[in-house]
Amino acid sequence: MPPDSSEKYDVIYTLDKVAYEETDADRSREITIAVVPKVANIPYFNAAEEGALEAAKDLGINVIFTGPAFADAEQQIIIIEELIEDGVDAIAVSVNDPEKLAPILLEAKGKGIKVITWDADTLPHARDFFINMVDPETLGRHLMDILAWNTGEKGEFAIMTGALTASNLNEWLHWIKIQQKEYYPEMTLVEVAANDDNPQMAYASALNLLEKYPDLKGIIGNSSVGPPAAAKAVKELEREGEVAVVGLSTPNPMNEYLKDGSAQIVTLWSPKKLGYLTVMLANNSLKGIDPYDWQEIRKVGNIRMVDDMVIMGEPMDFTAGNVDQYDF
């Protein structure tokens, strides 16, 4: 990479010494892996960045962690173009738009760069494999369940999502809707509101939902900025106990809201482990080692494989009773 290339990126981590069982051939050339989130500087992806940089340190490689200021496919394309120009060895992307990102990812593959996706996928032919956090059906159905448990399985509810083009969010939405239709006939989905993973947009969206639907009984946030924004709006409008808030979020931003009743349950996995796993599997792939079912990854555990999709593990629920046990 050019000497000044780090100036273009949010983070670049370099370690000169190899930490573990690397060969002399491995030491002869530093590996550079670029990890591109959907958006920079939100708690979820900050935690993923921490894990990615920890893997860089453990492996003795370079990791660039850089993402757009907002969840936008065009901005990701610009970033990936720069990474291709700089000749990185691998690019791992959490994709904002599967179809829009596919051509630039195919271009990267054509130039010998290893391409994988994590968190959110692209079209399968545009990458080598996809690292998913949990089984999508399990997660989507669970999100619907935890809302139903907190609304008496009745009433109107809304879903706050991130970008409407995000493949992972759409798959979770699909299973949320199926679970509702199959098991909760007395619940009605009134709106799916997108916020592009922008906290300010999410808060405005939550306020709008609460004003637009006075009989609303619950909100599911299926991207990490949704539950904190919904809980904040519920608290400010003094509707605790009337509107249940559940969804996907890191525990730290939800700690206060879970304890004061503005939110009931949030579900997630460890985004730090996800960032760590992404770098570990990308590094393995560069050495010709593809992920396989029940493969054990240090600091992560055993992964599962479904076709060309890695599944990291199971979701975790955070409540008022256990949220203090977690710090991310």
C-alpha positions, 0 to 999 in steps of 0.5 A: 500500500502507498505510504500515505494510504492510511490518511484516507481511512477511518482506522488502519491497524498494523503490527509488525510481529506475527502473534501466532503460528505463522511461517517464514513465507507468511512473514515475508509479506504483510496481509491487508484486509479491508473491512467496510461496515454499512455506516461508520460511528454507530455503537454496533459497528464500533463494536465490530471494529474493536473485534476486527482490530483485535484479530489484526493484532492477534494475526499480525496483519493490517486491517483497514476499517472504513465506512460511509458517514451514512448507510449509502451504497454509492458511498460504499462503492467509492470506498471500495474503488479506493481499496481496489486502487490501493491493492488490498488483499481482501475486502469484507463488506456489510452491504447496503444494497446487494445489486448496486454493490455487486459490480464493484465487488466483481471488479475487485474479484477480477483483480485478484482481491478476495471478497466476502460479505459480513452482516449483510450480503450481496448477490452470491456470485459477487463474493466468496462467502457470507458471514451471517450472525445468526440463522435469519429465520430463527432471529426474525421469528424470535423478534416477533415472539418477544414483541408478542410476549409484551403486548398480550399477543394483541394490537397494532405494531410497527417495525423500524428498519434501517435501509430498505435495500439491506438484505439482512434486514429484509430477510428478518422482516420476512420472517417477522411477518410470517411469524405474526401471520402464523401465530399472532392473528390478533396483532396487526402490522401498521407500518414499516418505517425506514431510517437508513441507520441514522439515529436522528432519522430513527428518533423522528420516525419513532415520534411520527409512529407514536403520533400517527397511530395512537393505539400502537401497542408495540415497536420492533426495531430490526436495526440497531439504531431503532430500539434506542430511538423508539425507547427515547420517544416512548419515554419523552411522550410518557407512554411507558407501559402502553407501547412495548419496545423490542428489537436488535440493539447493543446493550449499552445504549439500551441500559437505561431504557430497559431499567426504566421500562421504556423498552422491554427486551433487546436481542443481539449477538456480539458484534465484537465477535462478528468483527473478529470472526470476519477478519479471521475467516478472511485471513484463512481464505487468503491462505486457501482455507475455506470455512467449514461446518463446526469449524472452531475459531478462537475467541468465537467458538464453533461456526456452522455452514449452510451452503456458502453462508457462515452462521456465527451463533445464537442470538442473546436477549438483554433485559433489565435483569441482565443488561449490566452483565454486558458492556458493548 
